[in-house]
Amino acid sequence: MFKENREAIEQLIADYFEGIFKGDVDKLEKCFHENAYLYGDIKGVDYLKSKSAYIDGVKNRQSPKALGEECKMGIIGIDILGKAAMAKLHVPFSGYNYYDYLSLAKIAGEWKIVNKVFTHVD
């Protein structure tokens, strides 16, 4: 079961990266639980948005792929315990150097991002 959960989480994160990189909001939308919130800072400015507000922001910007960037996003670590998991990710794009901490939960047999906390590091 651990291997299946890890593979499912890795696929979820791959979809998350693809959604961000390509601006694929349908794919990105499916990664998050409907009540997810995103907390963080962008160059020291506090950021707090609902999932839907975040998805709208992605929809209304040029994607890193469209800007000709190379995808350099990656998983730093995943910790799974039962139906809960944490993932630490490096998500550099568009001149930003983000680190994400994703809280994941297995809900109705499917892994979803229930919370995202992130920071931008120079």
C-alpha positions, 0 to 999 in steps of 0.5 A: 500500500505504501508503494501505491500511495507514493506512486499516486502522490508522485503522479499528483505532484507531476500533474501539479508541476505540469499545471503550473508550467504549462498553465493547464488550469484543468489539470491543476484544479484536479490536484487540489481539494475544493476547500484548499488554501494557499499561504506564503510570501512572494519576495516578502509580501504575504500571500493568502488565496483560496484555490479558486483565486489561485487557479484564476491567477494561473489562468490569467498569466503567461505560462513558464512554457509559453515564455520559453522556460525550461521546467526545473521543478522537483520533489525534495521529499515526501513523508506519508503516514496513513491517509496524510502526507507532506511534500516539500518541493522546489518550484523555480519559474519566471524569475522566482525561486519557490519552495512549496510545502504541500499537505496532502490527504487521501479523501474518498480514495484519492490524494488531494492537496488540502493546503499549500504553504510556500516561500520565495527564497532569493 
